């Protein structure tokens, strides 16, 4: 019996079906600070959740608009990003960059 060899992209798409993996992947893309990296990550997550056509349908969007929005030159609005994340079972969470200790109160 021969073991099937898969590509990196196939393995990535399979892993991104797990919401925890997808969240970590998108967070890493955001931390990179490059919009193109984030849009590529969003395309990969969309692929993992049924592809662009399925995501566009679930998000009540036009497929062509979704492709343009997530292209290298795309510029999605926050509402669109939140909608796509929701369809993939994800959400955005804001955290402080550095945790500050509360100042001690003087009695």
N, C-alpha and C positions, 0 to 999 in steps of 0.2 A: 504494500500500500504506500503510495507516494503522498508526501505532505504537500498541500497546496501552498504555493508561494504567493504572498500578497504584496502589493505595493504599499509604500508609506502612506499615500493618500487614502487608500482603501482602509488601512488600519486606523488612520486618524478619524475618518468618517464614522467608522464603527465605534470607536471610543467616544466620540462626541454625542452619541445617542444617550449616554449616561449624563443626566443633568449636572452631577458634581464635576465630571470631566469637562463638560461644556462651559460651566461657570469658571473653573480654574483657567481654562484656555482663553476665554474672553477677558478675564481679569489680567492675565499675562499680556494680552494684546493691548489692553488699555494702558498698562504700566509702561509698555514700550514707548508710548507717547506719539506714535506715528499713525496718522489717520488711515493710511493705506493698509497697514498691518491689521488694524481693527476691522476694516471693511472686508479684508480677506478672511479674517476669523469669522465674521458674521456670515459670509458666503459658505464657509465650511460647515458651520452650525446649521444653516438652512439646508444644505445638502444632506446632513445627517438626519434631519427631520422631514424627509420626504422629497427634498429638492425644491428648486425655486418655484415651480408651478404649484406644488402642494402648499408651500408656505404662503405664496401670494393669494391663493384661494382662501386659506384659513384666515389670513390677515385682511381679507376683503380689499386686495390691491390688484392692480394690473401687473401681470408678470413682467412685461417690458419695463415698467416703472421700477419694479423691484431690482431687475438686472442693472438698470442705470444707477439707482440709488446705491447699490453695493459694488459698483465698478470702482476702478482705481481713482477715477475723478469724481466719484459720487460724493454727495454732500447731504446725507440724510438728516432730517430734523429730529429733535428729541422725541417727539410724539411717534414718529415712524420707528425709531429704534426701540422705544418702549413696547410698541405694538408687536414688532418682530420677536423681541425677547419673550413677551407674553405667550405668543403662539408656540415658541419652543419650550415653554414651561420655566422660563427664567425671569429674573427681575434685577434691577439695578439697586445697589446699596451704597450709600455714601459713608465713608469712614474718615476720621481725622488722619492726616499724614503722620503726625507725631502725637502720642498720648501725653497730655499735660497733667501734672499732678495738681489737684486743687490747692490753692494757697491756704496756709494754716490761718485760722481765725485767732485774732488776739482778743483775749477776754478782758 
